[in-house]
């Protein structure tokens, strides 16, 4: 992985966007004061690639920013890639992964997206492309601050795991898992074959039983066929007897139908006779009421004449009634208008009362808003005071930051002068060469010491100010930000006060307008409605029409009674016609009744004879049916026998099939046994592959072959770093503590040989431990570069120089130059001024109120 360009925005100490062009150099140092943001550059690279840095989650977002965004463009195995990772406060993290089309090496447009559906899947895509995860990456290519000993400090088993990943041996674990899956598939297939073989063998073991079962079923089928034939013969005899009973039943049905017809005729004649007798009684009743009917007819004619008089009078009265509708309508309309106006005025009065009831609450709200306005104005005054305090704190911080480097330089010079005065022998001053007596020398040393103490106190005071200034500035900024919220709230409160004042003014204006107009009008309308003082012309016209109607003298009740009496005309006319009909029809009706009486008696005698014959034939039929066998039962028994015969036939067929299939199963058994043998051979081969692909197989062999290369390269580097006094050795196998075990356990221990002998790595610390870590880590990166070509072509070193003396630092620089040709990019982070001149390119990191900035010098 070769970095091409890195853009950082809102990430850790980088507030504004900073872009680093890595194409301008091959070897460079990253310099700057402590806390300026040097290590943040490397954090930005690992965060962009793997979403991991020294800090996690939203803590990586700059305090003055809402979003952290890092874009890394890098070259890998001839292709150009771009990763953009974003984290906004309170929002979901995002990552975009792009690649340039083949042949396009510019960093402009034309990117092809490789981003997956989810962030996790995209992270996996990046790791698959690099063939490295975060842990392996920092152990192989990055010497991050505080993590230089990540490989050496691991326990032996973890060292092997990390080394396996660095060497790309995880592919063998993939092969092993594939072999395991294939073996399990073959074993499952073998278990299936085993089950099928067992099933077939169990079936073949039943051959004798199946043949005996077939013989027994064939004998049962013969007996069932004979029983069925006997039952069919018996059923034919029962069916002949049932045919005779059916003919006899038809005769009974015929006689029954004749009796029913005679009964129907008798019922009809009897009903007709009764109806004629009722008609005769009705006619006789009309003849008895002859005088009453004639008197009703006379009264009706008189009522008809009176009805004509009332009809004429009613016509004139209705004309008068029509004239009353216009004034009545006008009166009702005027009344409705006044009632509507009264209702509207009443609602206005209620609205005014409602508004007045809210007036007190609005005035209280206005006072509360005014109080809140005073509170917010007080907060703004407090903000102005805090801004002044912040400005003073920043001034103190700037003064202390500017003064301390000068004080440090002066103290070093003063310390050197005191040391020269104290350790130089002779009477001359070592500084100016003039004669200096011992007493004056002591006074000068004392004076210089006091001045140095004063400078040290001042320096420590500045350090204390700087240590506390950041928190003070941060606290003041947070307080000022919180107090600034008072401005929009104050504007809202002023607006709220104006709205309340406007509402109070509107309520007062509405109440005054109601008193001047609405209240008076409501009183006048209620008075009109109460006294009926409306529509006077219509009321006068209505009185005149009512007087004229009274003179007509129309009696509506009398008119209605005469109308009802005349309406009974149809009933009287019907009674007259019925009376005439009764006089003409009575004599013929008497003769018809006499004839019908004779016919009814004759039909009753015929019915009695027919019913007697029906009873005799019915009794004979019932007796024959009781003696005859049940055909349904016989048919059911026959069906049961046929069903039993069919079942036996199916069983015989199934038994024959089971016997005939045995030959096929014998052939199938031989085939399955051959397939099982092939599967077992395949499982055996896959088990061998599993062992070969496992950690003790090919990967262990590759590690064993790689470790001598790593050990050789590490010793070549360590020889320079220690002037040939130290060497590293990797132990990959070790005897168990149990003396009964003759095999050896896998391990990856590190032993160091120096002038004191051979010791474990864990016994070293400080500068020696760092030189060992540095040599091993450089050896890992060197071996990987040799083994994987373009896989790892960048090396970053972020610590260690401060723990070395001048000779140790020089040897580290020589080691870096030693492996320089193996990497396309080497970055070294340092804050030591004496190391800057060693590098041809320098990335200077500075920090100000706008955040960290990077300059190539």
Residue pairs with C-beta under 8 A, 6 or more apart in sequence:
1 74
1 75
1 76
1 130
1 141
1 791
1 792
1 793
1 794
2 22
2 74
2 75
2 76
2 790
2 793
2 794
2 824
2 825
3 22
3 45
3 72
3 73
3 74
3 794
3 825
4 21
4 22
4 23
4 73
4 74
4 75
4 80
4 107
5 19
5 20
5 21
5 22
5 23
5 71
5 72
5 73
5 107
6 19
6 20
6 22
6 41
6 44
6 45
6 48
6 70
6 71
6 72
6 73
7 17
7 18
7 19
7 20
7 69
7 70
7 71
8 14
8 17
8 18
8 19
8 20
8 40
8 41
8 44
8 69
8 70
9 16
9 17
9 18
9 65
9 67
9 68
9 69
9 70
10 61
10 62
10 65
10 66
10 67
10 68
10 69
11 40
11 43
11 44
11 47
11 60
11 61
11 62
11 68
11 69
11 70
12 37
12 40
12 43
12 44
12 53
12 55
12 60
12 62
12 68
12 852
13 35
13 36
13 37
13 40
13 62
13 847
13 851
13 852
14 37
14 40
14 44
14 62
14 851
14 852
15 62
15 64
15 65
15 850
15 851
15 852
16 850
16 851
18 852
18 853
18 854
20 41
20 843
20 854
20 856
21 856
22 825
24 841
24 856
25 840
25 841
25 856
26 824
26 825
26 826
27 816
27 820
27 825
27 826
27 828
27 839
27 840
27 841
28 826
28 827
28 828
28 839
28 840
28 841
28 842
28 843
28 856
29 827
29 828
29 829
29 830
29 835
29 836
29 838
29 839
29 841
29 842
29 843
30 38
30 41
30 827
30 828
30 829
30 830
30 842
30 843
30 845
31 38
31 829
31 830
31 831
31 833
31 836
31 842
31 843
31 844
31 845
32 38
32 831
32 844
32 845
32 846
32 847
33 831
33 846
33 847
34 831
35 847
36 845
36 846
36 847
36 852
37 845
37 847
37 851
37 852
38 798
38 829
38 831
38 845
39 54
39 144
39 145
39 798
39 829
40 852
41 843
41 845
41 854
42 142
42 144
42 796
42 798
42 827
42 829
43 53
43 54
43 55
43 60
44 53
44 70
44 72
45 70
45 72
46 52
46 53
46 134
46 137
46 138
46 142
46 144
47 53
47 60
47 70
47 85
48 70
48 71
48 72
48 83
48 84
48 85
49 72
49 83
49 126
49 130
49 134
49 137
50 123
50 126
50 127
50 133
50 134
50 137
51 85
51 93
51 95
51 119
51 123
52 134
53 60
54 144
54 145
54 146
57 87
58 87
58 89
60 68
60 87
61 67
61 68
61 87
61 88
61 89
62 68
62 851
63 474
64 851
66 88
66 89
67 86
67 87
67 88
67 89
68 86
68 87
68 88
69 84
69 85
69 86
69 87
70 84
70 85
71 82
71 83
71 84
72 82
72 83
73 80
73 81
73 82
73 107
74 80
74 81
74 83
75 81
75 105
76 129
76 130
76 790
77 789
77 790
77 791
78 790
79 99
79 100
79 102
80 99
80 100
80 104
80 105
80 107
81 97
81 98
81 99
81 100
81 114
81 129
82 96
82 97
82 98
82 99
82 100
82 107
82 111
83 95
83 96
83 97
83 98
83 126
84 95
84 96
85 93
85 94
85 95
85 96
86 93
86 94
86 95
87 93
92 119
93 119
94 119
95 115
95 119
95 122
95 123
95 126
96 113
96 115
96 122
97 113
97 114
97 115
97 116
97 122
97 125
97 126
98 111
98 112
98 113
98 114
98 115
99 111
99 112
99 114
100 106
100 110
100 111
100 112
101 110
101 112
104 110
114 122
114 125
114 129
115 122
115 125
116 122
116 124
116 125
127 133
130 137
131 168
131 791
132 140
132 165
132 166
132 791
133 165
135 150
135 162
135 165
136 162
136 165
136 166
138 144
138 147
138 150
139 150
139 151
139 162
139 166
139 777
139 780
140 166
140 780
140 781
140 784
140 792
141 781
141 792
141 794
141 795
141 796
142 796
142 798
143 774
143 777
143 795
143 796
143 797
143 798
143 799
143 800
144 796
144 798
144 799
145 798
145 799
145 829
146 799
148 770
148 773
148 774
148 777
148 798
148 799
148 800
149 769
149 770
149 773
150 162
151 159
151 162
151 163
151 773
151 776
151 777
151 780
152 159
152 750
152 761
152 769
152 772
152 773
152 776
154 162
156 747
156 748
156 749
157 747
157 748
159 748
159 750
160 695
160 703
160 746
160 747
160 748
163 703
163 706
163 748
163 780
164 170
164 695
164 699
164 703
166 780
166 784
167 702
167 703
167 706
167 784
167 787
168 788
168 791
169 699
169 702
169 703
172 693
172 697
172 698
172 699
173 693
173 695
173 699
175 689
175 693
176 689
176 690
176 693
176 694
179 686
179 689
179 690
179 693
180 686
180 690
182 686
183 683
183 686
183 687
183 690
186 679
186 682
186 683
186 686
187 683
189 679
190 676
190 679
190 680
190 683
193 672
193 675
193 676
193 679
194 676
196 672
197 669
197 672
197 673
197 676
200 665
200 668
200 669
200 672
201 669
203 662
203 665
204 662
204 665
204 666
204 669
207 659
207 662
210 655
210 658
210 659
210 662
211 659
213 655
214 652
214 655
214 656
214 659
217 648
217 651
217 652
217 655
218 652
220 648
221 645
221 648
221 649
221 652
224 641
224 644
224 645
224 648
225 645
227 641
228 638
228 641
228 642
228 645
231 634
231 637
231 638
231 641
232 638
234 634
235 631
235 634
235 635
235 638
238 628
238 629
238 631
238 634
239 631
241 628
241 629
242 628
242 631
245 621
245 624
245 625
245 628
248 617
248 620
248 621
248 624
249 621
251 617
252 614
252 617
252 618
252 621
255 610
255 613
255 614
255 617
256 614
258 610
259 607
259 610
259 611
259 614
262 603
262 606
262 607
262 610
263 607
265 603
266 600
266 603
266 604
266 607
269 596
269 599
269 600
269 603
270 600
272 596
273 593
273 596
273 597
273 600
276 589
276 592
276 593
276 596
277 593
279 585
279 589
280 586
280 589
280 590
280 593
282 582
283 581
283 582
283 585
283 586
283 589
284 582
284 586
286 293
286 575
286 578
286 579
286 582
287 579
287 582
287 583
287 586
289 579
290 579
293 572
293 575
293 576
293 579
294 576
296 572
296 575
297 572
297 576
299 565
300 565
300 566
300 568
300 569
300 572
303 562
303 565
303 566
304 566
304 569
306 562
307 559
307 562
307 563
307 566
310 554
310 555
310 558
310 559
310 562
310 563
311 559
313 552
313 553
313 554
313 559
314 554
314 556
314 559
316 552
316 554
317 549
317 552
317 554
320 545
320 548
320 549
320 552
321 549
323 545
324 542
324 545
324 546
326 538
326 541
327 535
327 538
327 539
327 541
327 542
327 545
328 538
328 542
330 535
330 537
330 538
331 534
331 535
331 538
331 539
331 542
333 535
334 534
334 535
334 538
335 529
335 534
335 535
338 525
338 528
338 529
338 534
339 529
341 521
341 525
342 522
342 525
342 526
342 529
345 518
345 521
345 522
345 525
346 522
348 514
348 518
349 514
349 518
349 519
349 522
351 510
352 510
352 511
352 514
352 518
355 507
355 510
355 511
356 507
356 511
358 507
359 504
359 507
359 508
362 500
362 503
362 504
362 507
363 504
365 500
366 497
366 500
366 501
366 504
369 493
369 496
369 497
369 500
370 497
372 493
373 490
373 493
373 494
373 497
376 486
376 489
376 490
376 493
377 486
377 490
379 483
379 486
380 483
380 486
380 487
380 490
382 483
383 480
383 483
383 484
383 486
386 476
386 479
386 480
386 483
387 480
389 476
390 473
390 476
390 477
390 480
393 469
393 472
393 473
393 476
394 469
394 473
396 465
396 469
397 465
397 466
397 469
397 470
397 473
400 461
400 462
400 463
400 465
400 466
400 469
401 462
401 466
403 458
403 462
404 459
404 462
404 463
404 466
407 455
407 458
407 459
407 462
408 459
410 455
411 452
411 455
411 456
411 459
414 448
414 451
414 452
414 455
415 452
417 431
417 448
418 445
418 448
418 449
418 452
420 430
420 431
421 429
421 430
421 431
421 441
421 444
421 445
421 448
422 445
424 430
427 435
427 436
427 437
427 438
428 434
428 435
428 436
429 435
429 436
429 441
436 444
527 533
528 534
691 697
692 698
693 699
695 746
696 746
700 746
703 732
703 748
704 732
706 783
706 787
707 730
707 732
709 783
709 786
710 730
710 776
710 779
710 780
710 783
711 728
711 729
711 730
711 779
712 779
713 778
713 779
713 782
713 783
714 728
714 775
714 776
714 778
714 779
715 727
715 728
715 775
716 818
717 774
717 775
717 778
717 779
717 815
717 818
717 819
718 726
718 727
718 728
718 771
718 772
718 775
719 726
719 727
720 811
720 814
720 815
720 818
721 771
721 774
721 775
721 808
721 811
721 812
721 815
722 754
722 768
722 771
722 811
723 807
723 811
725 754
725 755
726 752
726 753
726 754
726 768
726 771
726 772
727 752
727 753
727 754
728 750
728 751
728 752
728 753
728 761
728 772
728 775
728 776
729 750
729 751
729 752
729 753
729 758
730 748
730 749
730 750
730 751
731 747
731 748
731 749
731 750
731 751
732 746
732 747
732 748
733 744
733 745
733 746
733 747
734 744
734 745
734 747
734 749
735 741
735 744
735 745
736 743
736 744
736 745
749 760
749 761
750 760
750 761
750 772
750 776
751 758
751 759
751 760
751 761
752 758
752 759
752 760
752 761
752 763
752 764
752 772
761 769
761 772
764 772
766 803
767 803
767 804
767 805
767 808
770 799
770 800
770 803
770 804
771 804
771 808
771 811
771 812
773 800
774 797
774 800
774 812
774 815
775 815
778 795
778 815
778 819
781 792
781 795
781 819
781 822
781 823
782 819
782 822
784 791
784 792
785 791
785 792
785 793
785 822
785 823
786 822
792 823
793 823
793 824
793 825
794 823
794 824
794 825
794 826
794 827
795 819
795 823
795 825
795 826
795 827
796 826
796 827
796 828
796 829
797 816
797 826
797 827
797 828
797 829
798 829
799 829
800 812
801 809
801 812
801 830
801 832
801 835
802 831
802 832
804 811
804 812
809 832
809 835
813 835
813 838
816 826
816 828
820 826
827 843
828 835
828 839
830 836
836 842
841 856
842 856
842 857
843 854
843 855
843 856
843 857
844 854
844 855
844 856
844 857
845 852
845 853
845 854
846 852
846 853
846 855
847 853
